[in-house]
Amino acid sequence: MTEIIVSFNPILIFAAVILTIMASYTALDLFTLIKTSESNQRFLFLGGTFSLGIGIWIMNFIGIVAININASGSYNIPLTLLSMIFGISFTGMAFNAVIGRQPKTGNLLAGSFFLTMAVLSIHVTGMFAIGMHVQFGSIVFLISTLIIFASFLFSLWMLFYSKSLSYSRHIWIKPLSALIIAGAVAEGYFLLIRSSSFYPNGEISRGGGSPGTFLIFLVLFAAILILSGLIASSTLMSKRLEASDTHLHDIQAALDESSIVAITDPKGIITYVNDKFVEISKYEEYELMGKNHNILNSGYHSPEFFHQLWKTIGSGEIWKGEIRNKAKDGSYYWVHTTIVPFMNANGKPYQYLAIRNDITERKKTEEVLHQQDKLAAVGQLAAGVAHEIRNPLTTMKGYTEFLQLDETNEERQEYLSIILDEIDRVNNIVEDFMVLAKPKAAELEERDIIPIVKNVISFLEFEARKRDVKIRFEYERDIIQIECDENRLKQVFLNFIKNGIEAMPDGGDITVRAAIINNQVQIAIQDTGVGIPQEKLKNIGEPFFTTKKNGNGLGLMVSFKIIESHNGKVFIESELNKGTTFNIVLPAKSA
């Protein structure tokens, strides 16, 4: 059998390479558009598969025709079509393995393998289609196949799998990938030719009987027509998608400017947050990604609240409501939230979009109005009742004290003392009412707060010892000056420390700390008592709300009002079975 010596027609080879590059770029353009399109995914996939499959086939077919064989073989049309079908089929299998799949190494290897099979099957079938018997050199053939496989592997990895290289951010990725794929196809053609020996398979027709030039130009014309159509289709699709992307970008920019936006997966894991989310939560973006919204849980809402929320969105319904969240620095903020579930074809949510608006200031205003309404009600009650109560109380107290003067029976003396104590308790309640009804203007004078706190502690020391409670006072400076109404401030400390004592029926410790931080005087009164439940903590300071069996809540409310009149604030921290801390913040005064 005589081996046929081959040579190449450079013009046809150049034309084949150019067409292959065009086909590769068009195919990749269509494949990458699949991610941003929902209604035309099948059309885009088929168009990309057909384009790249034809591109590989054209390189091989024109390359084979371009070989100047001493006697041109006749073409077997069915085998030629079969080689084209092989190329398109293997190309479809390759990209089906990598597009829309999990980024796994197995999928990447499978895609590279099928593209390599497309090149090999087209080459071998094409050789038989022109009546050539091919023998491959095993070593050179193996090396050629590995190089082709590696080129496809790198190109697919760069385009679909690399996390640092994204074609949406690096416009050169797609052209470079197209060049690598076209280079792999051309490289595969030349390497396979070099690793092959060609022998005539049967009789060779000579002279003008060959389809020759006419078939070559027919294929060139058809290829250019097909690729031009695909490029036009791709360009049109790109323009439409670009217009759509611009529209979506404008909407997103407006949304980001006005709202707090987050996207989560079906399990509630955060996959996207906008700048406003980062700003209000005070977390960095990397701290939020991959976490769920428990990172923002303020403890304000009950588990049942979130159970109903998830039940609603899990069934595909939109949820709307108000949520209090906790920022990274421990501050709280309120958001009006709308959560929209996105459902897949099976009716299951595949992601959730949460759009929030900051309503913290509105909630603060509502709280102030709520407190004012309650204060108004208490004030009206106090104004109408206090005067009528104090007159009979004075009479009752006077006659009781008169009866005590002549009473010699000890048991009756005890009863009369109890009556006087109860009259004083009622009188104190009336006093609290009067403070709320007609609050006195604070008469502020410069005072050292250290002796004020010591005086209150010494006053309560006896009662504390009776309840097995130890009171400690810690301060970092001997003199801490503030402007205050001393008597009213003593009333506040008295209320807070007394509450701490009463919160420890089995004894415990109360620690009072005084310090100057950021030009503010901070006094912390910490007990080791039973603590206050989170759901009740927000109601502390409201009229008639109390956590004690015997109490009316007016003492704490009056204390809060006194601190407000001193331009200060009260913050409460509490944990069940560990204790409560009242943090008083007042403006400092230079000593």
HELIX and SHEET records of a PDB file:
HELIX    1   1 PRO A   10  LEU A   33  1                                  24    
HELIX    2   2 ILE A   34  THR A   36  5                                   3    
HELIX    3   3 GLN A   41  ALA A   66  1                                  26    
HELIX    4   4 ILE A   77  VAL A   98  1                                  22    
HELIX    5   5 THR A  105  ALA A  129  1                                  25    
HELIX    6   6 SER A  138  LEU A  156  1                                  19    
HELIX    7   7 TRP A  157  TYR A  161  3                                   5    
HELIX    8   8 ILE A  173  ARG A  194  1                                  22    
HELIX    9   9 GLY A  207  GLY A  209  5                                   3    
HELIX   10  10 GLY A  212  SER A  258  1                                  47    
HELIX   11  11 ASP A  275  SER A  281  1                                   7    
HELIX   12  12 GLU A  285  LEU A  288  1                                   4    
HELIX   13  13 HIS A  293  LEU A  296  5                                   4    
HELIX   14  14 PRO A  303  GLY A  314  1                                  12    
HELIX   15  15 THR A  360  ASP A  406  1                                  47    
HELIX   16  16 GLU A  410  ALA A  437  1                                  28    
HELIX   17  17 ILE A  449  LYS A  466  1                                  18    
HELIX   18  18 GLU A  486  GLU A  502  1                                  17    
HELIX   19  19 GLN A  534  LEU A  537  1                                   4    
HELIX   20  20 LEU A  554  SER A  565  1                                  12    
SHEET    1   A 2 MET A 132  PHE A 136  0                                        
SHEET    2   A 2 SER A 196  PRO A 200 -1                                        
SHEET    1   B 5 ILE A 270  VAL A 273  0                                        
SHEET    2   B 5 ILE A 260  THR A 264 -1                                        
SHEET    3   B 5 PRO A 349  ASP A 358 -1                                        
SHEET    4   B 5 TYR A 332  MET A 343 -1                                        
SHEET    5   B 5 TRP A 319  LYS A 326 -1                                        
SHEET    1   C 2 GLU A 445  ASP A 448  0                                        
SHEET    2   C 2 GLN A 481  CYS A 484 -1                                        
SHEET    1   D 5 VAL A 469  TYR A 475  0                                        
SHEET    2   D 5 GLY A 508  ILE A 517  1                                        
SHEET    3   D 5 GLN A 520  ASP A 527 -1                                        
SHEET    4   D 5 GLY A 579  PRO A 587 -1                                        
SHEET    5   D 5 LYS A 569  GLU A 575 -1                                        
END                                                                             
